[in-house]
Amino acid sequence: MRDAQVFMSNVLQCLSMMYKMQVPVVMAFNKTDVVSHQFANDWMQCPEKLCSALEEASTYASELSRSLVTTVSEFYLKLQSVGISAATADGLEGLLNALTI
């Protein structure tokens, strides 16, 4: 997920499933014991940061992602996100709280 293109791909898949299944979504970022998920929170809260990260690649997919950032940002601004670590159990309580709301 640290790759902006992979992040956008996953966000689009999440969006598709959310609308298809018509259920609320909580974005859970795993492996926070290895890498913090703060970069993803930054990308979700500031579309300009995500666009900047996407500019590092010059592929068709990255160009498509850049064009979708503004539209998709309205979607993920409304999502709850949590960071978790299966190895250390950090963040699991936050995930459970997010799932029970």
C-alpha positions in Angstrom: 0.0 0.0 0.0 2.9 2.4 0.3 2.8 2.6 -3.5 0.3 5.3 -4.4 -0.9 3.3 -7.5 -1.6 0.2 -5.4 -3.4 2.4 -2.8 -5.7 3.8 -5.5 -6.4 0.4 -6.9 -7.4 -0.9 -3.5 -9.5 2.2 -2.8 -11.4 1.6 -6.1 -11.9 -2.0 -5.2 -13.2 -1.0 -1.8 -15.5 1.5 -3.4 -16.9 -1.0 -5.8 -17.6 -3.6 -3.0 -19.1 -0.9 -0.8 -21.6 0.1 -3.4 -22.2 -3.5 -4.6 -22.8 -4.9 -1.1 -24.3 -1.7 0.3 -22.5 -2.1 3.6 -20.3 0.3 5.6 -16.6 -0.1 5.3 -13.7 0.3 7.7 -10.3 0.5 6.1 -7.9 -1.6 8.2 -4.2 -1.2 7.5 -2.3 -4.2 8.7 1.4 -4.6 9.5 1.7 -1.3 11.4 4.4 -3.0 13.5 6.5 -2.8 10.3 5.3 0.5 8.7 3.0 3.1 10.1 -0.3 3.7 8.2 0.0 7.5 8.6 1.0 7.9 4.9 -2.4 6.4 3.9 -4.3 8.7 6.4 -2.4 11.6 4.9 -3.4 10.6 1.4 -7.0 10.1 2.4 -7.2 13.5 4.1 -5.2 15.5 1.5 -5.8 14.6 -2.1 -2.9 16.8 -3.2 -0.5 14.6 -1.3 -1.9 11.5 -3.1 -1.6 13.3 -6.5 1.9 14.2 -5.7 2.8 10.6 -4.9 1.1 9.5 -8.1 3.1 11.9 -10.2 6.2 9.8 -9.5 5.0 7.2 -12.1 4.2 8.0 -15.7 2.0 5.0 -16.6 -1.5 4.9 -17.9 -2.7 3.6 -14.6 -1.1 6.4 -12.6 -2.6 9.0 -15.0 -6.0 7.4 -14.6 -5.6 7.4 -10.8 -4.6 11.1 -10.8 -7.8 11.9 -12.7 -9.9 9.9 -10.2 -8.4 11.3 -7.0 -10.7 14.3 -6.7 -13.8 12.1 -7.3 -12.7 9.3 -5.0 -11.5 11.6 -2.3 -15.1 12.4 -1.3 -15.6 8.7 -0.7 -12.6 7.9 1.5 -13.0 11.1 3.5 -16.1 9.5 5.0 -14.4 6.2 5.8 -13.1 5.1 9.1 -9.5 3.8 9.0 -7.5 2.0 11.6 -4.0 0.6 11.8 -3.5 -2.8 13.2 -0.8 -5.3 13.8 -1.6 -9.0 13.9 1.9 -9.7 15.2 1.6 -7.4 18.2 -2.2 -7.0 18.5 -1.8 -3.2 18.4 -4.9 -1.5 17.1 -7.2 -4.5 17.4 -9.3 -2.8 20.0 -9.8 0.2 17.7 -10.7 -2.1 14.9 -13.3 -3.9 17.0 -14.7 -0.5 18.1 -15.0 0.6 14.5 -16.8 -2.5 13.5 -19.4 -2.4 16.3 -20.5 1.2 15.6 
